[in-house]
Amino acid sequence: MQHNIIEYIYLVLIILALVMIANKLRLAYPIVLVLGGLVLSFVAAFSRITIDPELVFFIFLPPLLYEAAWQTSWKEFWKWRRVIASFAFPIVIITSTVIAFVSNALIPGFTLALGFLLGGIISPPDAVSATTIMRQVKVSKSLLSIIEGESLLNDASSLVIFRFALAAVITGQFNLQEATTDFFLVIIMGIIIGVLVALVFYGIHKWLPTTTSIDIVLTLVTPYCMYYFAEHFHFSGVLAVVSGGLFLSGKRHIILSYRSRMEGVNVWSSLVFVLNGFVFLLIGLQLPTIIQQLGETTLSSAILYGVAISVVLILTRLLCTFGAALFTRIMSHFITVADPNPGWKTPLVAGWAGMRGVVSLAAALSIPLLTNEGNPFPHRNLILFITFIVILMTLVLQGMTLPWLIKKINLEDKFETIPEKTQELIIQKKMALSSLTLLEEKYEKERLENSHLINLYERLKIDLDFFSHHLADTNLPKGNTQAQFHSVYLDLLEAQRKLLTDMNRKAEFDEDLIRKYFSLIDIEEYKLREKGVFPQIK
């Protein structure tokens, strides 16, 4: 037990080192982690580490999906619901069908049922890898919303296909009508269970006397409850987590206190970072185990099959995204759509953003060793190897070239009606104006008598004048007064930190109080740097 703990501590340190290398090279860290895991798999001390599919599905997947749903804008999700639905369901089904027929024709002894099994495994872009990489790439808000929304839903449709194909291989029977009914039942009931569990936790947060610590622990438990209850009744745990996460995300300002929200963000950020690190590193670590299990298939043949199917997979997704764009353009003549003219740039980037990840590998690993008759499951090891090649090719090839592609075609967000900086100034101006109005209408007497309210009122007036001035001229050069103000204010905050450090050396000052004011200074700096005037630093 102690040895295993030390081993995983080493892995955490390796993950941190690889992420720092990725930052230095300006690469998305999932790519570097997969390649690092690949190199590490040839080191004897780590070559024995394997992925337990149940561990991935139950330990890793719920919190990662929940965090992705929590970060997703419901407004954007609903705006692009038709595009997201077409990506998450029809494209997955089409891709699975194409892979089924191609693999059946390409690989000797590979039946159509095995082809659908492989298609169900590798057809969906992975929720973890897609959102992690896309968040680090400068893309339009609309495209990011579509990719994130798709990545939240496509696992459910692919795993249903996988489940039915697996049953067909094992039993030799397949009922299309029954499969279609079960497909919709699994999806609808998964969503219902997710929302019902979310309502339970909504009530706990809102009406029970929770503390900040209890709130944060409850958010960590929530996705596991959603996933477990849905899977227990053989419905979609993925959609349960996604639907419940989207519901609670929109209610966060009602059910959580300001402290719970602030501290919860820090906890979740660190947790998801570590889980993502393990997920991508473990993908790379699986290579030796998979190669050893190839059996009669030669390594060169297996690589050939994997590369060929990866190419077909990439081309199929590209054709599907362009087909979806064409279909949207045709339907815009009959119904109202979010984008009646998608063009060619957005479908190209969306098609190229189809990285596969750990969910595909976990699904492949969950294939049983034996059929119901006790015979070895046909081509199990080859399916595992092909899945690994697909993950490696899509994650490395597409993930590394995606930033270049976006820069090359100069993809712009044609739906951004107001520039982001202007939006910030408008928000800040309206907040200051609202505060002034409240003080004037509700607290007129108090603000004239209370020195603190007098100072607050004057400060808000200065802020309002400041924001109004900059809204009048949003094209100010870099050396404008706002940037100068921020620069001086940051220097002032650093001077305050030095003062607190000196005061902390004196016995008469309580260190807890000193730390409190350190935190307040950190919040001020965070507010400044989040405005985008200065880069984020440690």
Secondary structure as a PSIPRED ss2 file (coil, helix, strand):
# PSIPRED VFORMAT (PSIPRED V4.0)

   1 M C   1.000  0.000  0.000
   2 Q H   0.000  1.000  0.000
   3 H H   0.000  1.000  0.000
   4 N H   0.000  1.000  0.000
   5 I H   0.000  1.000  0.000
   6 I H   0.000  1.000  0.000
   7 E H   0.000  1.000  0.000
   8 Y H   0.000  1.000  0.000
   9 I H   0.000  1.000  0.000
  10 Y H   0.000  1.000  0.000
  11 L H   0.000  1.000  0.000
  12 V H   0.000  1.000  0.000
  13 L H   0.000  1.000  0.000
  14 I H   0.000  1.000  0.000
  15 I H   0.000  1.000  0.000
  16 L H   0.000  1.000  0.000
  17 A H   0.000  1.000  0.000
  18 L H   0.000  1.000  0.000
  19 V H   0.000  1.000  0.000
  20 M H   0.000  1.000  0.000
  21 I H   0.000  1.000  0.000
  22 A H   0.000  1.000  0.000
  23 N H   0.000  1.000  0.000
  24 K H   0.000  1.000  0.000
  25 L H   0.000  1.000  0.000
  26 R C   1.000  0.000  0.000
  27 L C   1.000  0.000  0.000
  28 A C   1.000  0.000  0.000
  29 Y H   0.000  1.000  0.000
  30 P H   0.000  1.000  0.000
  31 I H   0.000  1.000  0.000
  32 V H   0.000  1.000  0.000
  33 L H   0.000  1.000  0.000
  34 V H   0.000  1.000  0.000
  35 L H   0.000  1.000  0.000
  36 G H   0.000  1.000  0.000
  37 G H   0.000  1.000  0.000
  38 L H   0.000  1.000  0.000
  39 V H   0.000  1.000  0.000
  40 L H   0.000  1.000  0.000
  41 S C   1.000  0.000  0.000
  42 F C   1.000  0.000  0.000
  43 V C   1.000  0.000  0.000
  44 A C   1.000  0.000  0.000
  45 A C   1.000  0.000  0.000
  46 F C   1.000  0.000  0.000
  47 S C   1.000  0.000  0.000
  48 R C   1.000  0.000  0.000
  49 I C   1.000  0.000  0.000
  50 T C   1.000  0.000  0.000
  51 I C   1.000  0.000  0.000
  52 D C   1.000  0.000  0.000
  53 P H   0.000  1.000  0.000
  54 E H   0.000  1.000  0.000
  55 L H   0.000  1.000  0.000
  56 V H   0.000  1.000  0.000
  57 F H   0.000  1.000  0.000
  58 F H   0.000  1.000  0.000
  59 I H   0.000  1.000  0.000
  60 F H   0.000  1.000  0.000
  61 L H   0.000  1.000  0.000
  62 P H   0.000  1.000  0.000
  63 P H   0.000  1.000  0.000
  64 L H   0.000  1.000  0.000
  65 L H   0.000  1.000  0.000
  66 Y H   0.000  1.000  0.000
  67 E H   0.000  1.000  0.000
  68 A H   0.000  1.000  0.000
  69 A H   0.000  1.000  0.000
  70 W H   0.000  1.000  0.000
  71 Q H   0.000  1.000  0.000
  72 T C   1.000  0.000  0.000
  73 S C   1.000  0.000  0.000
  74 W H   0.000  1.000  0.000
  75 K H   0.000  1.000  0.000
  76 E H   0.000  1.000  0.000
  77 F H   0.000  1.000  0.000
  78 W H   0.000  1.000  0.000
  79 K H   0.000  1.000  0.000
  80 W C   1.000  0.000  0.000
  81 R H   0.000  1.000  0.000
  82 R H   0.000  1.000  0.000
  83 V H   0.000  1.000  0.000
  84 I H   0.000  1.000  0.000
  85 A H   0.000  1.000  0.000
  86 S H   0.000  1.000  0.000
  87 F H   0.000  1.000  0.000
  88 A H   0.000  1.000  0.000
  89 F C   1.000  0.000  0.000
  90 P H   0.000  1.000  0.000
  91 I H   0.000  1.000  0.000
  92 V H   0.000  1.000  0.000
  93 I H   0.000  1.000  0.000
  94 I H   0.000  1.000  0.000
  95 T H   0.000  1.000  0.000
  96 S H   0.000  1.000  0.000
  97 T H   0.000  1.000  0.000
  98 V H   0.000  1.000  0.000
  99 I H   0.000  1.000  0.000
 100 A H   0.000  1.000  0.000
 101 F H   0.000  1.000  0.000
 102 V H   0.000  1.000  0.000
 103 S H   0.000  1.000  0.000
 104 N H   0.000  1.000  0.000
 105 A H   0.000  1.000  0.000
 106 L H   0.000  1.000  0.000
 107 I C   1.000  0.000  0.000
 108 P C   1.000  0.000  0.000
 109 G C   1.000  0.000  0.000
 110 F C   1.000  0.000  0.000
 111 T C   1.000  0.000  0.000
 112 L H   0.000  1.000  0.000
 113 A H   0.000  1.000  0.000
 114 L H   0.000  1.000  0.000
 115 G H   0.000  1.000  0.000
 116 F H   0.000  1.000  0.000
 117 L H   0.000  1.000  0.000
 118 L H   0.000  1.000  0.000
 119 G H   0.000  1.000  0.000
 120 G H   0.000  1.000  0.000
 121 I H   0.000  1.000  0.000
 122 I H   0.000  1.000  0.000
 123 S C   1.000  0.000  0.000
 124 P C   1.000  0.000  0.000
 125 P C   1.000  0.000  0.000
 126 D C   1.000  0.000  0.000
 127 A H   0.000  1.000  0.000
 128 V H   0.000  1.000  0.000
 129 S H   0.000  1.000  0.000
 130 A H   0.000  1.000  0.000
 131 T H   0.000  1.000  0.000
 132 T H   0.000  1.000  0.000
 133 I H   0.000  1.000  0.000
 134 M H   0.000  1.000  0.000
 135 R H   0.000  1.000  0.000
 136 Q C   1.000  0.000  0.000
 137 V C   1.000  0.000  0.000
 138 K C   1.000  0.000  0.000
 139 V C   1.000  0.000  0.000
 140 S C   1.000  0.000  0.000
 141 K H   0.000  1.000  0.000
 142 S H   0.000  1.000  0.000
 143 L H   0.000  1.000  0.000
 144 L H   0.000  1.000  0.000
 145 S H   0.000  1.000  0.000
 146 I H   0.000  1.000  0.000
 147 I H   0.000  1.000  0.000
 148 E H   0.000  1.000  0.000
 149 G H   0.000  1.000  0.000
 150 E H   0.000  1.000  0.000
 151 S H   0.000  1.000  0.000
 152 L H   0.000  1.000  0.000
 153 L H   0.000  1.000  0.000
 154 N H   0.000  1.000  0.000
 155 D H   0.000  1.000  0.000
 156 A H   0.000  1.000  0.000
 157 S H   0.000  1.000  0.000
 158 S H   0.000  1.000  0.000
 159 L H   0.000  1.000  0.000
 160 V H   0.000  1.000  0.000
 161 I H   0.000  1.000  0.000
 162 F H   0.000  1.000  0.000
 163 R H   0.000  1.000  0.000
 164 F H   0.000  1.000  0.000
 165 A H   0.000  1.000  0.000
 166 L H   0.000  1.000  0.000
 167 A H   0.000  1.000  0.000
 168 A H   0.000  1.000  0.000
 169 V H   0.000  1.000  0.000
 170 I H   0.000  1.000  0.000
 171 T H   0.000  1.000  0.000
 172 G C   1.000  0.000  0.000
 173 Q C   1.000  0.000  0.000
 174 F C   1.000  0.000  0.000
 175 N C   1.000  0.000  0.000
 176 L H   0.000  1.000  0.000
 177 Q H   0.000  1.000  0.000
 178 E H   0.000  1.000  0.000
 179 A H   0.000  1.000  0.000
 180 T H   0.000  1.000  0.000
 181 T H   0.000  1.000  0.000
 182 D H   0.000  1.000  0.000
 183 F H   0.000  1.000  0.000
 184 F H   0.000  1.000  0.000
 185 L H   0.000  1.000  0.000
 186 V H   0.000  1.000  0.000
 187 I H   0.000  1.000  0.000
 188 I H   0.000  1.000  0.000
 189 M H   0.000  1.000  0.000
 190 G H   0.000  1.000  0.000
 191 I H   0.000  1.000  0.000
 192 I H   0.000  1.000  0.000
 193 I H   0.000  1.000  0.000
 194 G H   0.000  1.000  0.000
 195 V H   0.000  1.000  0.000
 196 L H   0.000  1.000  0.000
 197 V H   0.000  1.000  0.000
 198 A H   0.000  1.000  0.000
 199 L H   0.000  1.000  0.000
 200 V H   0.000  1.000  0.000
 201 F H   0.000  1.000  0.000
 202 Y H   0.000  1.000  0.000
 203 G H   0.000  1.000  0.000
 204 I H   0.000  1.000  0.000
 205 H H   0.000  1.000  0.000
 206 K H   0.000  1.000  0.000
 207 W H   0.000  1.000  0.000
 208 L C   1.000  0.000  0.000
 209 P C   1.000  0.000  0.000
 210 T C   1.000  0.000  0.000
 211 T C   1.000  0.000  0.000
 212 T H   0.000  1.000  0.000
 213 S H   0.000  1.000  0.000
 214 I H   0.000  1.000  0.000
 215 D H   0.000  1.000  0.000
 216 I H   0.000  1.000  0.000
 217 V H   0.000  1.000  0.000
 218 L H   0.000  1.000  0.000
 219 T H   0.000  1.000  0.000
 220 L H   0.000  1.000  0.000
 221 V H   0.000  1.000  0.000
 222 T H   0.000  1.000  0.000
 223 P H   0.000  1.000  0.000
 224 Y H   0.000  1.000  0.000
 225 C H   0.000  1.000  0.000
 226 M H   0.000  1.000  0.000
 227 Y H   0.000  1.000  0.000
 228 Y H   0.000  1.000  0.000
 229 F H   0.000  1.000  0.000
 230 A H   0.000  1.000  0.000
 231 E H   0.000  1.000  0.000
 232 H H   0.000  1.000  0.000
 233 F C   1.000  0.000  0.000
 234 H C   1.000  0.000  0.000
 235 F C   1.000  0.000  0.000
 236 S C   1.000  0.000  0.000
 237 G H   0.000  1.000  0.000
 238 V H   0.000  1.000  0.000
 239 L H   0.000  1.000  0.000
 240 A H   0.000  1.000  0.000
 241 V H   0.000  1.000  0.000
 242 V H   0.000  1.000  0.000
 243 S H   0.000  1.000  0.000
 244 G H   0.000  1.000  0.000
 245 G H   0.000  1.000  0.000
 246 L H   0.000  1.000  0.000
 247 F H   0.000  1.000  0.000
 248 L H   0.000  1.000  0.000
 249 S H   0.000  1.000  0.000
 250 G C   1.000  0.000  0.000
 251 K C   1.000  0.000  0.000
 252 R H   0.000  1.000  0.000
 253 H H   0.000  1.000  0.000
 254 I H   0.000  1.000  0.000
 255 I H   0.000  1.000  0.000
 256 L C   1.000  0.000  0.000
 257 S C   1.000  0.000  0.000
 258 Y H   0.000  1.000  0.000
 259 R H   0.000  1.000  0.000
 260 S H   0.000  1.000  0.000
 261 R H   0.000  1.000  0.000
 262 M H   0.000  1.000  0.000
 263 E H   0.000  1.000  0.000
 264 G H   0.000  1.000  0.000
 265 V H   0.000  1.000  0.000
 266 N H   0.000  1.000  0.000
 267 V H   0.000  1.000  0.000
 268 W H   0.000  1.000  0.000
 269 S H   0.000  1.000  0.000
 270 S H   0.000  1.000  0.000
 271 L H   0.000  1.000  0.000
 272 V H   0.000  1.000  0.000
 273 F H   0.000  1.000  0.000
 274 V H   0.000  1.000  0.000
 275 L H   0.000  1.000  0.000
 276 N H   0.000  1.000  0.000
 277 G H   0.000  1.000  0.000
 278 F H   0.000  1.000  0.000
 279 V H   0.000  1.000  0.000
 280 F H   0.000  1.000  0.000
 281 L H   0.000  1.000  0.000
 282 L H   0.000  1.000  0.000
 283 I H   0.000  1.000  0.000
 284 G H   0.000  1.000  0.000
 285 L H   0.000  1.000  0.000
 286 Q C   1.000  0.000  0.000
 287 L H   0.000  1.000  0.000
 288 P H   0.000  1.000  0.000
 289 T H   0.000  1.000  0.000
 290 I H   0.000  1.000  0.000
 291 I H   0.000  1.000  0.000
 292 Q H   0.000  1.000  0.000
 293 Q C   1.000  0.000  0.000
 294 L C   1.000  0.000  0.000
 295 G C   1.000  0.000  0.000
 296 E C   1.000  0.000  0.000
 297 T C   1.000  0.000  0.000
 298 T C   1.000  0.000  0.000
 299 L H   0.000  1.000  0.000
 300 S H   0.000  1.000  0.000
 301 S H   0.000  1.000  0.000
 302 A H   0.000  1.000  0.000
 303 I H   0.000  1.000  0.000
 304 L H   0.000  1.000  0.000
 305 Y H   0.000  1.000  0.000
 306 G H   0.000  1.000  0.000
 307 V H   0.000  1.000  0.000
 308 A H   0.000  1.000  0.000
 309 I H   0.000  1.000  0.000
 310 S H   0.000  1.000  0.000
 311 V H   0.000  1.000  0.000
 312 V H   0.000  1.000  0.000
 313 L H   0.000  1.000  0.000
 314 I H   0.000  1.000  0.000
 315 L H   0.000  1.000  0.000
 316 T H   0.000  1.000  0.000
 317 R H   0.000  1.000  0.000
 318 L H   0.000  1.000  0.000
 319 L H   0.000  1.000  0.000
 320 C H   0.000  1.000  0.000
 321 T H   0.000  1.000  0.000
 322 F H   0.000  1.000  0.000
 323 G H   0.000  1.000  0.000
 324 A H   0.000  1.000  0.000
 325 A H   0.000  1.000  0.000
 326 L H   0.000  1.000  0.000
 327 F H   0.000  1.000  0.000
 328 T H   0.000  1.000  0.000
 329 R H   0.000  1.000  0.000
 330 I H   0.000  1.000  0.000
 331 M H   0.000  1.000  0.000
 332 S C   1.000  0.000  0.000
 333 H C   1.000  0.000  0.000
 334 F C   1.000  0.000  0.000
 335 I C   1.000  0.000  0.000
 336 T C   1.000  0.000  0.000
 337 V C   1.000  0.000  0.000
 338 A C   1.000  0.000  0.000
 339 D C   1.000  0.000  0.000
 340 P C   1.000  0.000  0.000
 341 N C   1.000  0.000  0.000
 342 P C   1.000  0.000  0.000
 343 G C   1.000  0.000  0.000
 344 W C   1.000  0.000  0.000
 345 K H   0.000  1.000  0.000
 346 T H   0.000  1.000  0.000
 347 P H   0.000  1.000  0.000
 348 L H   0.000  1.000  0.000
 349 V H   0.000  1.000  0.000
 350 A H   0.000  1.000  0.000
 351 G H   0.000  1.000  0.000
 352 W H   0.000  1.000  0.000
 353 A C   1.000  0.000  0.000
 354 G C   1.000  0.000  0.000
 355 M C   1.000  0.000  0.000
 356 R C   1.000  0.000  0.000
 357 G C   1.000  0.000  0.000
 358 V H   0.000  1.000  0.000
 359 V H   0.000  1.000  0.000
 360 S H   0.000  1.000  0.000
 361 L H   0.000  1.000  0.000
 362 A H   0.000  1.000  0.000
 363 A H   0.000  1.000  0.000
 364 A H   0.000  1.000  0.000
 365 L H   0.000  1.000  0.000
 366 S C   1.000  0.000  0.000
 367 I C   1.000  0.000  0.000
 368 P C   1.000  0.000  0.000
 369 L C   1.000  0.000  0.000
 370 L E   0.000  0.000  1.000
 371 T C   1.000  0.000  0.000
 372 N C   1.000  0.000  0.000
 373 E C   1.000  0.000  0.000
 374 G C   1.000  0.000  0.000
 375 N C   1.000  0.000  0.000
 376 P E   0.000  0.000  1.000
 377 F C   1.000  0.000  0.000
 378 P C   1.000  0.000  0.000
 379 H C   1.000  0.000  0.000
 380 R H   0.000  1.000  0.000
 381 N H   0.000  1.000  0.000
 382 L H   0.000  1.000  0.000
 383 I H   0.000  1.000  0.000
 384 L H   0.000  1.000  0.000
 385 F H   0.000  1.000  0.000
 386 I H   0.000  1.000  0.000
 387 T H   0.000  1.000  0.000
 388 F H   0.000  1.000  0.000
 389 I H   0.000  1.000  0.000
 390 V H   0.000  1.000  0.000
 391 I H   0.000  1.000  0.000
 392 L H   0.000  1.000  0.000
 393 M H   0.000  1.000  0.000
 394 T H   0.000  1.000  0.000
 395 L H   0.000  1.000  0.000
 396 V H   0.000  1.000  0.000
 397 L H   0.000  1.000  0.000
 398 Q H   0.000  1.000  0.000
 399 G H   0.000  1.000  0.000
 400 M H   0.000  1.000  0.000
 401 T H   0.000  1.000  0.000
 402 L H   0.000  1.000  0.000
 403 P H   0.000  1.000  0.000
 404 W H   0.000  1.000  0.000
 405 L H   0.000  1.000  0.000
 406 I H   0.000  1.000  0.000
 407 K H   0.000  1.000  0.000
 408 K H   0.000  1.000  0.000
 409 I H   0.000  1.000  0.000
 410 N C   1.000  0.000  0.000
 411 L C   1.000  0.000  0.000
 412 E C   1.000  0.000  0.000
 413 D C   1.000  0.000  0.000
 414 K C   1.000  0.000  0.000
 415 F C   1.000  0.000  0.000
 416 E C   1.000  0.000  0.000
 417 T C   1.000  0.000  0.000
 418 I C   1.000  0.000  0.000
 419 P C   1.000  0.000  0.000
 420 E H   0.000  1.000  0.000
 421 K H   0.000  1.000  0.000
 422 T H   0.000  1.000  0.000
 423 Q H   0.000  1.000  0.000
 424 E H   0.000  1.000  0.000
 425 L H   0.000  1.000  0.000
 426 I H   0.000  1.000  0.000
 427 I H   0.000  1.000  0.000
 428 Q H   0.000  1.000  0.000
 429 K H   0.000  1.000  0.000
 430 K H   0.000  1.000  0.000
 431 M H   0.000  1.000  0.000
 432 A H   0.000  1.000  0.000
 433 L H   0.000  1.000  0.000
 434 S H   0.000  1.000  0.000
 435 S H   0.000  1.000  0.000
 436 L H   0.000  1.000  0.000
 437 T H   0.000  1.000  0.000
 438 L H   0.000  1.000  0.000
 439 L H   0.000  1.000  0.000
 440 E H   0.000  1.000  0.000
 441 E H   0.000  1.000  0.000
 442 K H   0.000  1.000  0.000
 443 Y C   1.000  0.000  0.000
 444 E H   0.000  1.000  0.000
 445 K H   0.000  1.000  0.000
 446 E H   0.000  1.000  0.000
 447 R H   0.000  1.000  0.000
 448 L H   0.000  1.000  0.000
 449 E H   0.000  1.000  0.000
 450 N C   1.000  0.000  0.000
 451 S H   0.000  1.000  0.000
 452 H H   0.000  1.000  0.000
 453 L H   0.000  1.000  0.000
 454 I H   0.000  1.000  0.000
 455 N H   0.000  1.000  0.000
 456 L H   0.000  1.000  0.000
 457 Y H   0.000  1.000  0.000
 458 E H   0.000  1.000  0.000
 459 R H   0.000  1.000  0.000
 460 L H   0.000  1.000  0.000
 461 K H   0.000  1.000  0.000
 462 I H   0.000  1.000  0.000
 463 D H   0.000  1.000  0.000
 464 L H   0.000  1.000  0.000
 465 D H   0.000  1.000  0.000
 466 F H   0.000  1.000  0.000
 467 F H   0.000  1.000  0.000
 468 S H   0.000  1.000  0.000
 469 H H   0.000  1.000  0.000
 470 H H   0.000  1.000  0.000
 471 L H   0.000  1.000  0.000
 472 A H   0.000  1.000  0.000
 473 D C   1.000  0.000  0.000
 474 T C   1.000  0.000  0.000
 475 N C   1.000  0.000  0.000
 476 L C   1.000  0.000  0.000
 477 P C   1.000  0.000  0.000
 478 K C   1.000  0.000  0.000
 479 G C   1.000  0.000  0.000
 480 N C   1.000  0.000  0.000
 481 T H   0.000  1.000  0.000
 482 Q H   0.000  1.000  0.000
 483 A H   0.000  1.000  0.000
 484 Q H   0.000  1.000  0.000
 485 F H   0.000  1.000  0.000
 486 H H   0.000  1.000  0.000
 487 S H   0.000  1.000  0.000
 488 V H   0.000  1.000  0.000
 489 Y H   0.000  1.000  0.000
 490 L H   0.000  1.000  0.000
 491 D H   0.000  1.000  0.000
 492 L H   0.000  1.000  0.000
 493 L H   0.000  1.000  0.000
 494 E H   0.000  1.000  0.000
 495 A H   0.000  1.000  0.000
 496 Q H   0.000  1.000  0.000
 497 R H   0.000  1.000  0.000
 498 K H   0.000  1.000  0.000
 499 L H   0.000  1.000  0.000
 500 L H   0.000  1.000  0.000
 501 T H   0.000  1.000  0.000
 502 D H   0.000  1.000  0.000
 503 M H   0.000  1.000  0.000
 504 N H   0.000  1.000  0.000
 505 R C   1.000  0.000  0.000
 506 K C   1.000  0.000  0.000
 507 A C   1.000  0.000  0.000
 508 E C   1.000  0.000  0.000
 509 F C   1.000  0.000  0.000
 510 D C   1.000  0.000  0.000
 511 E H   0.000  1.000  0.000
 512 D H   0.000  1.000  0.000
 513 L H   0.000  1.000  0.000
 514 I H   0.000  1.000  0.000
 515 R H   0.000  1.000  0.000
 516 K H   0.000  1.000  0.000
 517 Y H   0.000  1.000  0.000
 518 F H   0.000  1.000  0.000
 519 S H   0.000  1.000  0.000
 520 L H   0.000  1.000  0.000
 521 I H   0.000  1.000  0.000
 522 D H   0.000  1.000  0.000
 523 I H   0.000  1.000  0.000
 524 E H   0.000  1.000  0.000
 525 E H   0.000  1.000  0.000
 526 Y H   0.000  1.000  0.000
 527 K H   0.000  1.000  0.000
 528 L H   0.000  1.000  0.000
 529 R H   0.000  1.000  0.000
 530 E C   1.000  0.000  0.000
 531 K C   1.000  0.000  0.000
 532 G C   1.000  0.000  0.000
 533 V C   1.000  0.000  0.000
 534 F C   1.000  0.000  0.000
 535 P C   1.000  0.000  0.000
 536 Q C   1.000  0.000  0.000
 537 I C   1.000  0.000  0.000
 538 K C   1.000  0.000  0.000
